[in-house]
Amino acid sequence: MNQSSSEPSDLFRCDYAGDLRTLQRARRDVVGWLADHAADETTKERAALIVSELASNAVQASPGSSYRIEVSEVDSHLVSISVRNRPIEQLPPPREKWRPVGNLSLKEMSLRGRGLAIVDSLSEEVTIEYLDEELTVTAVLRTEREAAGA
């Protein structure tokens, strides 16, 4: 884990080895950061699932290559969770293939991208950016705070 102690506490940034065995630690790290920011249990559970889906996609797209997770508060009710990697060949499928829409059959639906449908359903917004061979998938998650003294 490479989190710099000089970074402000309102930003979590950590690099993980490109191996599915790192998913548990990545989830635990993000949930811990959210707990430090008084996020409620539902927010932490949703964030853990988002991290699992995005990080496993990153590992599958570039096995053995590290990936980075960044989490930051957008405002008092929103948190941004980003996963960055350098995919070898696979890029996420187009949004319209994440889940069945209209007359799209299951056969026409992409075999990949189902995790993105889960992330999309848990998030306020999902963006995908591919720049200089680096892919960043960001989910913006609505957060609720634990009651004071809880």
Secondary structure, DSSP 8 states (H G I E B T S, - for coil): ----TTS-TTEEEEEE-SSGGGHHHHHHHHHHHHHHTTB-HHHHHHHHHHHHHHHHHHHHHSTTS-EEEEEEEEETTEEEEEEEE--SS-----GGGSS--TT--TTTS-SS-HHHHHHHHHSSEEEEEEETTEEEEEEEEE--B--TT-
